[in-house]
Amino acid sequence: MFDMLHRWYRRRFSDPHAVSLVAILLFGFITIYFFGNLLAPLLVAIVMAYLLDWPVNRLCRLGLPRVLSVLVVLTVFVSLTLMALFGLVPTIWNQGVSLVADVPNMFNNMQALMLSLPERYPELINPHMVNTFVDTLQNKVLNLGETLVKGSLASLVNLVAVAVYLILVPLLVFFLLKDKAQMLAMFKGLLPRNRRLASRVGHEMNQQISNYIRGKVTEIIIVGVTSYLTFSLLDLRYAVLLSVATGFSVLVPYIGAAIVTLPIAIVALFQWGLEPGFWYVMIAYGVIQALDGNVLVPVLFSEAVNLHPVAIIIAVLVFGGLWGFWGVFFAIPLATLVKAVWQALPVIELDDDPKAEIE
């Protein structure tokens, strides 16, 4: 057993470039794992810098100085973001408050529907089972209400953090874009000299992360706008709130779409019952998800879709458990990184000693 592990180690890590790659990855993993909360503003700024680097480069190619290009792009981006926030947030807040106020009525209607099922189908449904389910559901709703109240109080404390983000993040984005070349040169100076393999993997991942962030933002906007137009056309209540939830659900592949299905189905059910309106909404939502998964995602993420769905779900669970939101957001690039490293290591495989093979 020891000889087998020794030969495997020699084949994979005898090259100093492979050792450097693994050391860099371990250092990054440990840093993000233990200091992720402290580095959160920097991570947000890096994501936004990846998003805005492409228009900055386009303006530079047109002849504008880089500083001026950064100022123009950042000003336009901040202006559009503020317009979207001031336009959407009040509507989302009002619809969220209305939805919370309607929850007791929805729960009472669901309770009445559940209690009437034994009378409609006495051969299939046991009344005791229904009563037990209703009592359990009622306790869950009460616990959820307490959790929402505590969360709302905690969110007041987080307003200070949001204010800090609003100041720090734009400054960080500005300097990351303006001094990109100097910062990259400084970062390369901190890396080991034997970094040929790490540079190759890093270059590949830099392109993939850049394309992934731009593609993910584009996907959120397209899915959110399409959902809003569809829900509004079908006259579904809380259309803005549900369409925003549908747009952001694409951040979590497969799992997000399944989670958002529940509130959409509940709202449609208590608006129309089992009338055709309910089925129209569910069919339209299914079509949106099918087009997103089979048309939009392959177009935007041509390289990422090479990952198997099981690998993507495992990546979401693992990296989300390790790093929370950022682990979920970067689950696909991180899974691609694991795949790239796994494919790169065999390239440096050394020839085994013939004596070792005989033994």
KOLTOR-636809 format. One record per residue (C-alpha): z, x, y; residue in three letters. Coordinates in steps of 0.1 Angstrom, whole numbers, plus 2048, in hexadecimal, padded with zeros to 3 digits. Layout:
ZXYAla;...
//
This chain:
800800800Met;80981C818Phe;7E982F810Asp;7D5810817Met;7E580B838Leu;7E1830840His;7BC82F839Arg;7B880F84DTrp;7C981F86BTyr;7B383E868Arg;79482A868Arg;79D814886Arg;7B382B89CPhe;7AA84F896Ser;79384D8B4Asp;7A78528D5Pro;7918388E6His;79D81D8CDAla;7C28278D4Val;7BC8258F9Ser;7AD8028F5Leu;7CA7F58E1Val;7E38058F9Ala;7D37F4917Ile;7D37D3906Leu;7F87D68FCLeu;8017E091FPhe;7EF7C292EGly;7FE7AB914Phe;8227B791BIle;81D7B5941Thr;810792941Ile;829786927Tyr;848793939Phe;83C79295EPhe;82477595DGly;83975F974Asn;83C77A98ELeu;81778298DLeu;80C75D98EAla;7FF75F9B3Pro;7EB77E9A9Leu;7DC76D98BLeu;7D274F9A1Val;7C37679BAAla;7B077A99FIle;7A1759991Val;79674E9B4Met;7887719BBAla;77376F99BTyr;76774D9A7Leu;75E7589CALeu;75077B9C1Asp;72D76D9BATrp;72775D9DCPro;73677B9EDVal;71D7929DBAsn;70077B9E4Arg;70977DA09Leu;70C7A3A07Cys;6E97A59F8Arg;6DD791A16Leu;6E97ADA2DGly;70B7A0A38Leu;7287B9A38Pro;7407B3A1BArg;75E7ABA32Val;74A791A44Leu;73C783A23Ser;760780A16Val;76C76EA35Leu;74F755A34Val;75274DA0FVal;77874BA11Leu;777734A30Thr;75E71DA20Val;77271C9FFPhe;793715A10Val;7836FAA26Ser;7736E8A09Leu;7946EB9F5Thr;7A86DBA11Leu;78F6BFA16Met;7906B89F1Ala;7B66B89F1Leu;7BB6A2A0FPhe;7A168BA01Gly;7AD6899DELeu;7D268F9DEVal;7DC66F9F2Pro;7C66599DBThr;7D466A9BBIle;7F76669C8Trp;7F36419D0Asn;7E263A9AEGln;7FD64E99CGly;81963A9ADVal;8076199A4Ser;802624980Leu;82762D97DVal;83060B98CAla;81A5FA972Asp;82960D955Val;8455F394FPro;82C5D694EAsn;8165EA937Met;8335F1920Phe;83E5CC920Asn;81A5C2917Asn;8185DC8FCMet;83A5D18EEGln;82F5AC8EEAla;80F5B68DCLeu;8215CB8C2Met;83A5AF8BBLeu;81E5968B7Ser;80C5AA89CLeu;82259F87FPro;81A57B887Glu;7F5582888Arg;7F4598869Tyr;813590853Pro;8035A0834Glu;7FD5C2844Leu;8195C785DIle;83E5C7857Asn;8535B8874Pro;86F5D286EHis;8565EE872Met;84A5E0893Val;86D5DB8A1Asn;8765FF898Thr;85660C8A8Phe;85C5F88C8Val;8806048CBAsp;8756288C6Thr;8596248E0Leu;8726158F9Gln;8896338F5Asn;86C64B8FALys;86263991AVal;88663B927Leu;88766091FAsn;865665930Leu;87265394FGly;89066B951Glu;87968994CThr;86267D968Leu;87F679980Val;88D69C978Lys;86A6AA97BGly;86569A99DSer;8866AA9AALeu;87C6CC99CAla;85A6C99ADSer;86B6C79CFLeu;8786EA9C8Val;8556F69BEAsn;8486EC9E0Leu;85670D9EDVal;84271F9D2Ala;82270C9DCVal;827716A00Ala;82A73A9F6Val;80A7369E1Tyr;7F77289FFLeu;7FF747A13Ile;7FE7639F9Leu;7E07589E4Val;7C6757A00Pro;7D2779A0CLeu;7CF7879E9Leu;7AD7789E4Val;7A1787A05Phe;7AC7AA9FCPhe;7A07A89D8Leu;77D79F9E4Leu;77C7B6A01Lys;7897D59EFAsp;77B7CE9CDLys;76A7F09C8Ala;7898039D4Gln;7A17EF9BDMet;78A7F399FLeu;7888199A5Ala;7AE81B9A8Met;7B3806988Phe;79B81C975Lys;7AF83B981Gly;7CE82D970Leu;7BC82994ELeu;7BB843933Pro;79E85B933Arg;79485190FAsn;78982E919Arg;76582C90EArg;76D80F8F7Leu;7847FE910Ala;76980192BSer;74F7F1915Arg;7667D490BVal;7727D192FGly;74F7CE93DHis;7467B3924Glu;7667A092BMet;7617A3951Asn;74079194EGln;74D777936Gln;76C76F94BIle;75776D96BSer;73E75595BAsn;75A74294ATyr;76E73B96BIle;74F73097DArg;74371B960Gly;76670B95BLys;768701980Val;7456F397EThr;74E6DF95FGlu;76D6D196FIle;75A6C498DIle;73D6B6979Ile;7536A495FVal;76B69797AGly;74F68A991Val;73D67A973Thr;75D66A967Ser;76565C989Tyr;74264D98DLeu;74463E96AThr;76763096EPhe;75F622990Ser;73F611983Leu;753601967Leu;76E5F7980Asp;78A60996DLeu;7AB60A980Arg;7B862C98BTyr;79563A989Ala;79C6589A0Val;7BC66298DLeu;7AD65E96BLeu;78D671975Ser;7A168E983Val;7B568F962Ala;79468E94FThr;7866AB963Gly;7A46C195FPhe;7A66B993ASer;7896D1933Val;7A16ED93ALeu;7B06E7917Val;7926E68FFPro;7936C88E7Tyr;7B86C28ECIle;7B56B8910Gly;79B69E909Ala;7B068F8EEAla;7CF68D904Ile;7BD67D922Val;7AE66390AThr;7D0652907Leu;7D664992CPro;7B263E930Ile;7B5627911Ala;7D661991CIle;7CA611940Val;7AA601933Ala;7BD5EE918Leu;7D55DE930Phe;7BA5D7949Gln;7A25C5932Trp;7B45C2910Gly;79C5C58F3Leu;7805B6908Glu;75E5C790CPro;76A5D992CGly;7825EE917Phe;7675F88FETrp;74F60091ATyr;768619929Val;770629908Met;74B62C8FFIle;74363B921Ala;76065391FTyr;75465E8FCGly;731663909Val;73F679925Ile;75368E90DGln;7356918F5Ala;71E69C911Leu;7386B591EAsp;73D6C58FBGly;7196C58EFAsn;7056CA90FVal;7196D692CLeu;7306EF91AVal;713701907Pro;700704928Val;71E71293CLeu;72E727921Phe;71173390BSer;7267508FEGlu;74773E8FAAla;7397238E4Val;73373D8CAAsn;75873A8C2Leu;7617218A7His;7747028B3Pro;79170B89CVal;79272E8ACAla;79371D8CFIle;7AF7058C6Ile;7C37228B6Ile;7BE7368D6Ala;7C97198ECVal;7E97158D7Leu;7F173A8D4Val;7E97458F8Phe;7F6725907Gly;81772A8F5Gly;81974E901Leu;80E74A925Trp;80F72592DGly;7F4718944Phe;7E373A948Trp;7E273E923Gly;7D171C91FVal;7B972393CPhe;7AE74492EPhe;7B073B90AAla;78A73E904Ile;78675F916Pro;7A476D904Leu;7967618E3Ala;7767728ECThr;7897918F5Leu;7997928D2Val;77778D8C3Lys;7677A98D8Ala;7837C18CFVal;7817B88AATrp;75C7BE8ABGln;75F7DF8BFAla;7787F08A9Leu;7627F388APro;74980789FVal;7618248A0Ile;76882387BGlu;76B84686DLeu;75F85284BAsp;77B853832Asp;785872820Asp;7738717FEPro;79487C7EDLys;7A585E7FCAla;78B8477EFGlu;78E8557CCIle;7B48517CDGlu;
//
